Amino acid sequence: MQNNVLILDFGSQYTQLIARRVRELNIFCEIKPYNHLPDDLSEYKAVILSGSPFSVRAEDAPHPDLSQIKGKVPVLAVCYGAQYLAHFNGGNVSPSNTREYGRANLSYIKDGELFFDGISEGSQVWMSHSDTIKALPTGAYKLASTHDVENAAYKLEHEETYAIQFHPEVYHTTDGKKLLENFLVRIAGVAQTWTPDSFVETTVAELKEKIGNEKVILGLSGGVDSTVAAVLLHKAIGKHLHCIFVNNGLLRKNEFQSVLDQYKGMGLNVKGVDASARFLDSLAGESDPEKKRKAIGRVFIEVFDDESHLVEDAKWLAQGTIYPDVIESVSATGGPSATIKSHHNVGGLPDYMKLKVVEPLRMLFKDEVRRVGASMGINKELLGRHPFPGPGLAIRILGDITAEKVAILQEVDAIFINGLKEWGLYDRVWQAGAMLLPVNSVGVMGDERTYEKCVALRAVESTDGMTADWVNLPYEFLQKTSNDIINKVRGVNRVVYDISSKPPATIEWE
């Protein structure tokens, strides 16, 4: 049995946070939709049931078969999970008189319970539900209460099944990490052995076994993900790795050459391919965001297919796909309705392309990728580089794409990013960029009326891109940046700053 944790997702907005908290304990976990249980459950030492926007009383509520889990492996049921176990096992779940949402404090904790060891009455928790458990399921006893929620936590007798109506994964539950540690480490006996060094060791061994002496083509972007993936693969297969950096015509200003220069001295076999005209032609006249992403993904694959034929006996295509890409591209409940946006590097290859896909970072969050990179000695400046979307400036130009628009946005972006570095603000920001909006606005320059483009600047702070807050940049910096853009970039006469967080907005505008 492996030291892995399975998180069953019922569609909660907090499910990814559960995974984050578990991994902070140096325990590997993975998220699976509730209706797509893994065939082999023997590799999991514990299971966590997530919350959900559904009510357990609704006809279309998630209704999984837990017969292979409950009573056979330690289970922690969170919010919807707790109500689900109660509702279908002799308890009573009813609508609350008032929606129980926000901060609460534990007013009662049962003595002598390992689950709450080190957590005191009065500890703050976070509630987010409109139903409440009025009566516990058969064979259960109460572990904790708050002033408004009598059955805030309970345990099923004769099995290691625990249930809570609050969310331990959110920041506002002050002892949430301690509670997860009690459950996973002290009750379930999961070993805290998942570290960057262990990931590198395990992944390199797996890549050696999987790939052998076959050749791999890797698409480099110059960013953290593809670079860490390249170094991992290089450790595993050495000269059999062929890296390709494609200029899609949608990169930042002068980025094609600067990225090629960046890889010199790293021992990687890197080839630069300028396919900018090919990408821009594929985007001509296209304004729909999803169609733009799909077109870019298609051309990327076509370019790699062409390049793969130049590498004799190439068998694999490696990608820097990371976990948020996977999560955002597949609905948590297994259907299309909750898909946020597609990602150009998720979803496999067309049948005509004979390369197999290898994604060594597929299960990592962004900050975990950086820690893995640091453990392998990759340059700190490279690891600290802001994420940049795979489709590049195409999804920062709202509407159709032209070479002229790309050139305008490259100049705006360069002023913004270089300004962040000059003002010592770059490392305060997780991701930053500029958006070219599909509107013109009236302005006055040199006593003459102008009717030119508006750009929006965006800077966010985040850990892994799943959630993000806008950065409160100094007014003086924004003032100078706006002035420089309007004076130096022909075609722009208005600059705005985006103060939306994710959720409800996404980081990119498309």
Secondary structure, DSSP 8 states (H G I E B T S, - for coil): --SEEEEEE-S-TTHHHHHHHHHHTT-EEEEEETTS--S--TTEEEEEE---SS-TTSTTS-----TTTTTTS-EEEETHHHHHHHHTTT-EEEEEEEEEEEEEEEEEE-TT-GGGTT--TT-EEEEEEEEEEEE--TTEEEEEEESS-S-SEEEETTTTEEEESB-TTSTTSTTHHHHHHIIIIIIS-------HHHHHHHHHHHHHHHHTT-EEEEEE-SSHHHHHHHHHHHHHHGGGEEEEEEE-S-SSTTHHHHHHHHTTTTT--EEEEE-HHHHHHHHTT---HHHHHHHHHHHHHHHHHHHHTTSTTEEEEE----HHHHHHHS-TTSSGGG-----TT-S---TT---EEE-TTTT--HHHHHHHHHHTT--HHHHTS----TTGGGGTB-S---HHHHHHHHHHHHHHHHHHHHTT-GGG-SEEEEEEEEEEEEEEETTEEEEEEEEEEEEEE-SSSSSBEE----HHHHHHHHHHHHHHSTTEEEEEE----BTTS-SS--
